[in-house]
Amino acid sequence: MLNKGGKMKDIYDLQGRLNRVLRNIKNSKEISPNNKELLIKFSNDMFAEGLSIARVLFYMNRLWNIARWIKKDFKEVREEDLKELVRKIAQMNYSERTKVDYNSTIKKFFK
């Protein structure tokens, strides 16, 4: 289905969903200003790398939760912190696929 501009209509509203996640990050009282800045930069960098909006949304949805779980500036996060986070995720009541998704997001963001 085409919109008025002749482009494919986004039936999943990916742009709107990404905008909401980014707004939630920016407005969160649980995420430090430094981490907010890093998350927005990461989002922009992913687009610059050529990732699709669906993939950027995938990462940002997970990073929004991760940022609230870690509770420290990302620049101060050490390998031990990440291992503890992965351990906590492994014990959460998530499907195995969701746990793998979180772990891949951690690897991508903290590389």
C-alpha positions as CSV (number, residue, x, y, z in Angstrom):
1,M,0.0,0.0,0.0
2,L,1.4,3.4,-1.0
3,N,1.0,6.6,0.9
4,K,0.3,10.0,-0.7
5,G,4.0,10.5,-1.5
6,G,4.1,7.3,-3.5
7,K,6.2,5.5,-0.8
8,M,5.3,2.2,1.0
9,K,3.1,2.9,4.0
10,D,4.7,1.7,7.3
11,I,2.0,-0.5,8.6
12,Y,4.0,-1.2,11.7
13,D,4.7,2.5,12.5
14,L,8.4,1.8,13.0
15,Q,9.3,5.4,13.0
16,G,6.6,6.3,15.5
17,R,7.6,3.5,17.7
18,L,11.3,4.5,17.5
19,N,10.3,8.1,18.3
20,R,8.4,6.9,21.4
21,V,11.4,4.9,22.7
22,L,13.7,7.8,22.1
23,R,11.3,10.1,23.9
24,N,11.0,7.6,26.8
25,I,14.8,7.6,27.0
26,K,15.1,11.4,27.0
27,N,12.4,11.8,29.6
28,S,13.4,9.0,31.9
29,K,14.4,10.0,35.4
30,E,16.1,6.6,35.8
31,I,18.7,7.2,33.1
32,S,21.6,9.6,33.7
33,P,22.1,12.5,31.2
34,N,25.4,11.0,30.1
35,N,23.7,7.7,29.3
36,K,20.9,9.4,27.5
37,E,23.4,11.2,25.3
38,L,25.3,7.9,24.6
39,L,22.0,6.1,23.7
40,I,20.9,8.8,21.3
41,K,24.4,8.8,19.7
42,F,24.3,5.0,19.4
43,S,20.9,5.3,17.6
44,N,22.3,7.8,15.1
45,D,25.5,5.7,14.6
46,M,23.4,2.7,13.8
47,F,21.6,4.6,11.1
48,A,25.0,5.9,9.8
49,E,26.1,2.2,9.6
50,G,23.1,1.5,7.4
51,L,21.0,-0.4,9.8
52,S,17.3,-0.5,9.1
53,I,14.8,1.4,11.3
54,A,13.5,-2.0,12.6
55,R,17.0,-3.0,13.7
56,V,17.6,0.3,15.4
57,L,14.3,0.0,17.2
58,F,15.2,-3.5,18.2
59,Y,18.4,-2.2,19.9
60,M,16.9,0.9,21.4
61,N,14.0,-1.0,23.0
62,R,16.4,-3.3,24.8
63,L,18.9,-0.5,25.7
64,W,16.1,1.5,27.3
65,N,15.7,-1.4,29.8
66,I,19.4,-2.1,30.1
67,A,20.1,1.6,31.0
68,R,17.5,1.4,33.8
69,W,18.8,-1.9,35.1
70,I,22.5,-0.9,35.2
71,K,22.0,2.3,37.2
72,K,25.5,3.7,36.5
73,D,27.1,5.7,33.8
74,F,28.0,3.5,30.8
75,K,31.5,4.9,30.7
76,E,32.0,3.4,34.2
77,V,30.6,0.0,33.3
78,R,33.3,-2.8,33.6
79,E,33.4,-6.4,32.4
80,E,32.2,-7.5,35.9
81,D,29.1,-5.3,35.6
82,L,28.3,-6.8,32.3
83,K,28.7,-10.3,33.5
84,E,26.4,-9.5,36.4
85,L,23.8,-8.0,34.0
86,V,24.0,-11.1,31.8
87,R,23.5,-13.3,34.9
88,K,20.5,-11.3,35.9
89,I,19.0,-11.5,32.4
90,A,19.6,-15.3,32.4
91,Q,17.5,-15.6,35.6
92,M,14.6,-13.4,34.4
93,N,11.3,-14.9,33.3
94,Y,12.0,-14.2,29.6
95,S,12.1,-16.7,26.7
96,E,15.5,-18.0,25.6
97,R,15.1,-15.9,22.4
98,T,14.6,-12.7,24.4
99,K,17.7,-13.5,26.5
100,V,19.8,-14.0,23.4
101,D,18.4,-10.7,22.0
102,Y,19.5,-8.8,25.2
103,N,22.9,-10.4,25.1
104,S,23.5,-9.5,21.5
105,T,22.4,-5.9,22.3
106,I,24.9,-5.8,25.2
107,K,27.7,-7.0,22.9
108,K,26.8,-4.5,20.1
109,F,26.5,-1.5,22.5
110,F,29.5,-2.2,24.8
111,K,32.0,-3.4,22.2
